[in-house]
Amino acid sequence: MKKFGKMIKGILRIWFFYLIVCLVIPPLYHKRADEENRECERALNMAGQERILNIENNVDALVWRLRLIESAKENIVLATFDFRDDNSGQDMMAALLNAADRGVKVQILVDGINGTLYLRGSRNFRELTSHENVEVKLYNPITLIKPWKNNYRMHDKYLIADDFAYILGGRNTDDLFLGNYIDSYNEDRDILVYETVPGEGNSYNQIQDYFKNIWNLSCCRMSGKHEGINGRLREHYQEVREKYPEAFCEIDWFEETIETESIELCTNPLDPYNKQPQVWDRMVNKMKEADNIVIQTPYVICNQKMYGDLKAICSKSVKTELIINAVESGANPFGCTDYLNQKKAVRQTGSYVYEYVGTQALHTKTVLAGDTLSIVGSCNLDMRSVYLDTEMMLFIECKELNETLRGHTEKLKLKSRQVAPDGTIIDGENYQIIEQSVGKRIFYGILRILIIPFRHLL
């Protein structure tokens, strides 16, 4: 019996070692963008006119999602990295079920890890998926047979309604990003794109093609149907109508949106393997062509190639500004502790770093290049977004949007600590020092050491 126990322990040790090696080693190989990236380059030449709305507020983000779902008559697509059975998640489920009751075909794509962790036990989600007009797939579900594949996640966040509008940005489908249900949440940004001629816009056709391709991947597994589940989602739909009456009124789309010169969608490769950095490479190329660069990202986790790209951008730009969460107030402990380790390397790129301290953490991913181009979407300035995950960014040529977003960044800078390339520190006009607790300082002190071998996975 003792020999059997030792054998089991030995097998478990070998399995654990195998698991760690599979998770850590393969993602160390970082590809370079080449021929595959030219699809992004060609797309801009085919750009067509579409109108947009910038969505900053989390309540507005939920309301506009409800509006699109309510307006749909034939098809709805929801793709999200994270979907929770919380307040806003139930609001979305109720609206989607009502659309299915109206005869609308609903397709939902959720990342396989979060979908398994947070939706498998949800009775509300089972009620939604039991409808004949609802299909759900999980992207790259957890696998123990090929553990290396677990690193590659779907980080997309978009909602498509028929052929007239879609929303794309950085918000997941839960209370951290939608509605006003919790005290501590994330601030983010979405772009609503309205088609002046249904189905004819360049970026609309790009996102439709993208969804069809990812939906049909072999790594996307259909979620099982649960028949005969009658819960309270239909009752909750009436509560949603009462809580958000503005979401169910007639919409003047031209009044709500502004004109653009062009919109292009750029994406990373789809399959769950090491990826060519298509999105990052395209962003770098556009930033090299412009002056007065602003990069807004929750945190920075770069390899030497990315640091080199930032140096090249800074050498060509009049000024490159990088807005991130300050360590004292950031919501991601891995991003915060890596910045503690890499602060000098970030500064030496030539970037002016603004460490933002606000009442809520920033989750926004935006690049402003020159006075017309705004790049908005899901891609963080980290190795995971650049080399491992699916990511989506809209390249929007619109002077009015660029001016609006620069106005937002100026407000953020007032609440930030500016760190210049030479190390000079200047506090913004409204910057407030936050003292970290002793426990948090100790935790970060330990974590900043532990993450060093794994920073390419964070």
C-alpha positions in Angstrom: 0.0 0.0 0.0 2.9 2.4 0.9 4.5 1.6 -2.5 1.3 2.4 -4.3 1.0 5.7 -2.4 4.6 6.6 -3.3 3.9 5.7 -6.9 0.8 8.0 -7.0 2.8 10.9 -5.4 5.6 10.3 -8.0 3.1 10.5 -10.9 1.5 13.6 -9.4 4.9 15.3 -9.1 5.7 14.4 -12.7 2.3 15.6 -13.9 2.8 18.9 -12.0 6.2 19.4 -13.5 4.8 18.7 -16.9 2.0 21.1 -16.3 4.3 23.9 -15.3 6.7 23.4 -18.2 3.8 23.3 -20.7 2.3 26.5 -19.3 5.5 28.5 -18.9 7.9 27.5 -21.8 5.9 27.6 -25.0 4.7 31.3 -24.6 8.4 32.4 -24.2 8.7 32.2 -28.0 7.5 35.5 -29.4 6.7 35.7 -33.1 7.2 38.7 -35.3 4.6 40.2 -37.6 5.3 39.7 -41.3 3.1 38.6 -44.2 0.1 37.8 -42.1 0.0 41.4 -40.8 -0.5 42.8 -44.3 -4.2 42.1 -44.1 -4.5 44.9 -41.6 -2.5 47.2 -43.8 -4.7 46.6 -46.8 -8.0 47.1 -45.0 -7.5 50.9 -44.6 -7.5 51.4 -48.3 -11.0 49.9 -48.4 -12.4 52.1 -45.6 -16.0 53.3 -45.8 -17.9 55.9 -44.0 -19.5 55.0 -40.7 -20.7 57.0 -37.7 -19.6 56.5 -34.1 -20.5 57.2 -30.4 -17.9 57.2 -27.7 -19.2 55.5 -24.5 -17.3 56.5 -21.3 -19.8 55.9 -18.6 -20.6 52.4 -17.3 -24.3 53.0 -17.0 -24.3 54.3 -20.6 -22.4 51.2 -21.6 -25.2 49.0 -20.3 -28.0 51.2 -21.7 -26.5 51.2 -25.2 -26.1 47.4 -25.1 -29.7 47.1 -24.1 -30.7 49.5 -26.9 -28.9 47.4 -29.5 -30.4 44.2 -28.3 -33.9 45.7 -28.2 -33.5 47.2 -31.7 -32.3 43.9 -33.3 -34.8 42.1 -35.5 -32.8 39.2 -37.0 -29.4 38.5 -35.4 -27.4 39.4 -32.3 -23.8 38.4 -31.6 -22.2 38.8 -28.2 -18.5 38.0 -27.7 -17.0 38.6 -24.3 -13.9 37.6 -22.3 -15.9 37.5 -19.1 -19.7 37.0 -18.5 -21.0 36.9 -14.9 -24.4 36.0 -13.4 -24.4 39.3 -11.4 -26.7 42.3 -11.7 -25.7 43.6 -15.1 -25.1 40.1 -16.4 -28.7 39.2 -15.5 -29.9 42.4 -17.2 -28.1 41.3 -20.4 -29.4 37.7 -20.1 -32.9 39.0 -19.7 -32.7 41.3 -22.7 -31.1 38.5 -24.9 -33.8 36.0 -23.9 -36.5 38.6 -24.8 -34.8 39.0 -28.2 -34.8 35.2 -28.7 -38.5 35.2 -27.8 -39.1 37.8 -30.6 -37.5 35.4 -33.1 -34.0 36.9 -33.1 -31.1 34.5 -33.5 -28.6 35.0 -30.6 -25.0 33.8 -30.8 -22.9 34.1 -27.7 -19.1 33.4 -27.6 -17.4 33.4 -24.2 -13.8 32.7 -23.3 -13.5 29.1 -22.2 -11.9 29.6 -18.8 -14.2 32.4 -17.6 -17.3 30.7 -19.2 -16.5 27.5 -17.3 -15.7 29.1 -14.0 -18.6 31.6 -13.8 -21.5 30.3 -16.0 -21.5 26.5 -15.6 -23.4 26.7 -12.4 -25.7 29.6 -13.4 -29.4 28.7 -13.6 -30.1 32.0 -15.3 -27.6 31.3 -18.0 -29.0 27.8 -18.4 -32.4 29.3 -18.9 -31.1 31.6 -21.6 -29.2 28.8 -23.4 -32.3 26.5 -23.3 -34.0 28.7 -25.9 -34.1 27.3 -29.4 -32.9 30.6 -30.9 -29.8 30.9 -28.6 -26.4 29.3 -29.4 -23.4 29.5 -27.0 -19.8 28.5 -27.6 -16.8 28.5 -25.4 -13.4 29.5 -26.9 -10.6 27.1 -26.1 -12.1 25.5 -22.9 -9.8 24.3 -20.2 -7.9 21.1 -21.2 -5.6 18.9 -19.2 -4.5 16.8 -22.2 -2.9 19.8 -23.9 -2.2 22.1 -21.0 -0.1 24.6 -23.0 -3.3 25.6 -24.9 -4.7 27.0 -21.7 -2.5 30.1 -22.0 -4.3 31.4 -25.1 -7.4 33.3 -24.3 -10.1 35.2 -26.2 -9.9 38.7 -24.9 -12.5 40.2 -27.4 -15.5 42.3 -26.2 -18.2 43.3 -28.8 -21.9 43.2 -29.5 -23.4 43.2 -33.0 -27.0 44.0 -33.8 -28.3 42.9 -37.2 -26.4 44.9 -39.9 -26.8 48.4 -38.5 -24.6 48.8 -35.4 -22.1 47.2 -33.1 -20.2 48.1 -29.9 -16.6 47.3 -29.4 -14.2 48.2 -26.6 -12.6 47.0 -23.3 -15.7 46.2 -21.2 -16.5 42.7 -20.1 -20.1 41.7 -19.3 -20.3 42.1 -15.5 -20.8 44.6 -12.7 -17.1 45.8 -12.9 -17.9 47.4 -16.3 -21.6 47.7 -16.8 -24.2 49.6 -14.8 -23.9 51.2 -11.4 -24.3 48.2 -9.0 -21.0 48.2 -7.0 -18.9 50.8 -5.3 -15.6 49.7 -6.7 -15.6 49.3 -10.5 -13.4 49.8 -13.5 -13.5 52.8 -15.8 -13.3 51.9 -19.5 -14.2 52.9 -23.0 -16.4 51.5 -25.8 -17.1 52.7 -29.3 -20.5 52.3 -30.9 -20.4 52.1 -34.7 -23.5 52.9 -36.6 -23.9 51.9 -40.3 -25.4 54.7 -42.4 -26.1 52.1 -45.1 -26.9 48.8 -43.3 -24.3 46.1 -43.9 -22.1 48.3 -46.2 -19.5 49.7 -43.7 -15.9 48.6 -43.9 -15.4 47.8 -40.2 -18.9 46.2 -40.0 -17.9 43.7 -42.7 -14.6 43.1 -41.0 -16.1 42.3 -37.6 -18.7 40.1 -39.2 -16.0 38.1 -41.1 -13.9 38.0 -37.9 -16.8 36.6 -35.9 -17.7 33.9 -38.5 -14.0 32.8 -38.6 -13.6 32.5 -34.8 -17.0 30.9 -34.3 -16.1 28.1 -36.7 -12.8 27.3 -35.2 -12.4 23.8 -33.9 -11.3 25.1 -30.5 -14.7 26.7 -30.0 -17.0 24.1 -28.3 -20.8 24.3 -28.4 -22.3 24.6 -25.0 -24.9 22.0 -24.2 -28.6 22.8 -24.2 -30.6 22.6 -21.0 -34.2 21.9 -21.9 -37.3 23.0 -20.0 -35.7 25.5 -17.6 -38.2 28.2 -16.6 -36.6 30.8 -14.3 -37.2 34.4 -13.7 -35.3 36.1 -16.6 -38.6 37.0 -18.3 -39.8 38.6 -15.1 -36.5 40.3 -14.7 -36.8 41.8 -18.2 -39.8 43.8 -17.0 -37.7 45.1 -14.1 -34.9 46.1 -16.6 -37.5 48.1 -18.6 -38.5 49.9 -15.5 -35.0 50.6 -14.3 -33.6 51.7 -17.7 -36.6 53.2 -19.6 -34.2 55.2 -21.8 -33.0 52.0 -23.3 -36.4 51.2 -24.7 -37.2 54.6 -26.4 -36.9 55.4 -30.1 -33.3 56.3 -31.1 -32.2 59.1 -33.5 -29.0 57.4 -34.6 -27.7 60.4 -36.6 -28.3 62.7 -33.6 -26.5 60.4 -31.2 -23.5 59.7 -33.4 -20.7 61.7 -35.2 -19.2 61.4 -38.6 -15.9 59.7 -39.3 -13.5 59.7 -42.2 -12.8 56.0 -41.9 -12.8 53.0 -39.5 -10.6 50.0 -39.7 -10.7 46.9 -37.5 -7.3 45.2 -36.8 -7.1 41.9 -35.0 -4.7 39.3 -33.8 -4.7 35.8 -35.2 -7.5 33.6 -33.9 -6.1 30.1 -33.1 -4.9 29.3 -29.6 -1.2 29.4 -30.2 1.6 31.9 -30.0 0.6 34.8 -32.2 2.1 37.2 -34.6 1.7 40.6 -33.0 -0.6 42.0 -35.7 -2.4 44.5 -33.6 0.7 45.9 -31.8 2.7 46.0 -35.0 0.0 48.1 -36.7 -0.3 50.4 -33.8 3.5 50.9 -33.7 3.5 51.7 -37.4 0.8 54.3 -37.1 2.4 55.9 -34.0 5.7 56.2 -35.9 3.9 58.3 -38.5 2.4 60.8 -36.0 3.3 63.4 -33.4 1.9 63.9 -29.9 1.3 60.3 -29.0 -0.9 59.4 -26.0 -1.1 55.7 -24.9 -3.6 54.9 -22.2 -3.4 51.4 -20.8 -4.1 49.9 -17.3 -0.5 48.7 -16.9 2.7 48.1 -18.9 4.4 44.7 -19.2 6.9 44.7 -22.1 9.7 42.6 -23.5 12.8 44.0 -25.1 11.2 44.1 -28.5 8.2 46.2 -27.2 10.6 48.5 -25.3 12.5 49.0 -28.5 9.2 49.8 -30.3 8.4 52.4 -27.7 11.9 54.0 -28.0 11.4 54.2 -31.8 8.1 55.9 -31.3 9.5 58.4 -28.8 12.4 59.2 -31.1 10.0 60.2 -33.9 7.3 61.9 -31.8 7.4 65.4 -30.3 6.2 63.9 -27.1 5.0 60.4 -26.1 2.8 60.2 -23.0 1.9 57.0 -21.3 -1.1 57.0 -18.8 -1.3 54.0 -16.5 -2.7 53.2 -13.0 -0.5 54.2 -10.2 0.7 51.3 -8.1 -1.2 52.7 -5.1 -4.5 52.5 -6.8 -4.2 49.9 -9.7 -6.6 47.0 -9.7 -4.2 44.4 -11.2 -1.5 43.4 -8.6 0.6 41.7 -11.3 0.7 44.8 -13.5 1.5 47.0 -10.5 4.4 44.8 -9.2 5.9 44.4 -12.7 5.9 48.2 -13.0 7.8 48.4 -9.7 10.4 46.1 -11.3 10.5 47.7 -14.7 10.0 51.4 -13.9 13.4 52.4 -15.0 13.1 50.5 -18.3 9.7 52.1 -19.1 11.1 55.6 -18.4 14.2 54.9 -20.5 12.0 54.5 -23.6 11.6 58.2 -23.6 8.0 58.2 -22.6 6.5 60.6 -20.1 4.6 58.3 -17.7 1.5 59.5 -15.9 0.7 57.4 -12.8 -3.0 58.0 -12.3 -4.6 58.0 -8.9 -8.4 58.1 -9.0 -11.4 56.8 -7.1 -11.7 53.9 -9.6 -9.0 52.0 -11.5 -8.6 52.6 -15.2 -9.2 49.7 -17.7 -9.1 51.8 -20.9 -7.0 50.8 -23.9 -6.6 53.8 -26.2 -3.9 55.3 -28.4 -4.1 58.9 -29.8 -1.8 59.5 -32.7 -1.7 63.0 -34.2 -4.9 65.1 -34.2 -7.2 62.7 -36.2 -6.4 59.0 -35.4 -7.8 57.3 -32.3 -7.2 53.6 -31.7 -9.6 52.0 -29.2 -10.3 48.4 -28.2 -9.2 45.5 -26.0 -5.4 45.4 -26.4 -3.3 46.1 -23.3 0.3 47.2 -23.4 1.5 43.8 -22.2 3.0 40.6 -23.7 -0.2 38.6 -23.2 -2.2 41.0 -25.3 0.5 41.3 -27.9 1.6 37.7 -28.3 -0.9 35.3 -26.7 -4.5 36.4 -26.8 -7.0 37.4 -29.4 -7.3 41.2 -29.4 -9.3 43.8 -31.4 -8.6 47.5 -32.0 -10.6 50.0 -34.0 -8.4 52.6 -36.0 -10.7 55.6 -36.3 -9.9 58.7 -38.4 -12.1 61.4 -36.8 -10.8 64.7 -35.6 -13.8 65.3 -33.3 -13.3 62.0 -31.5 -9.6 62.6 -31.1 -10.2 66.1 -29.6 -12.8 64.6 -27.2 -10.4 61.8 -26.0 -7.5 64.2 -25.6 -9.8 66.3 -23.4 -10.4 63.1 -21.3 -6.7 62.4 -21.0 -5.9 66.0 -19.8 -8.3 65.4 -16.9 -6.6 62.2 -16.1 -3.2 63.9 -16.1 -4.3 66.4 -13.5 -4.8 63.4 -11.1 -1.5 61.8 -12.0 2.1 61.9 -11.0 4.2 62.6 -14.1 7.5 60.8 -14.3 9.8 62.3 -17.0 12.4 60.2 -18.9 15.1 61.8 -16.8 13.3 60.7 -13.6 11.9 64.1 -12.7 8.6 63.8 -10.9 5.8 66.4 -11.1 2.5 66.0 -9.3 -0.6 66.9 -11.2 -2.8 69.7 -9.9 -5.4 67.3 -8.4 -3.0 64.5 -7.6 -3.6 63.0 -4.2 -1.1 60.7 -2.4 -2.5 57.4 -1.3 -0.6 55.6 1.4 -0.4 51.8 0.9 -1.0 49.7 4.0 1.9 47.7 5.5 0.2 44.5 4.4 -0.1 45.6 0.8 3.5 46.8 0.7 4.7 43.4 2.0 2.5 41.5 -0.4 3.7 43.5 -3.4 7.3 43.1 -2.2 7.0 39.4 -2.3 4.9 39.3 -5.5 7.3 41.4 -7.5 9.9 38.6 -6.9 7.6 35.7 -7.6 6.4 37.1 -11.0 9.8 37.5 -12.6 9.9 34.0 -14.3 6.3 34.3 -15.3 5.9 37.9 -16.4 5.4 36.9 -20.1 2.1 35.2 -19.0 0.7 38.1 -16.9 
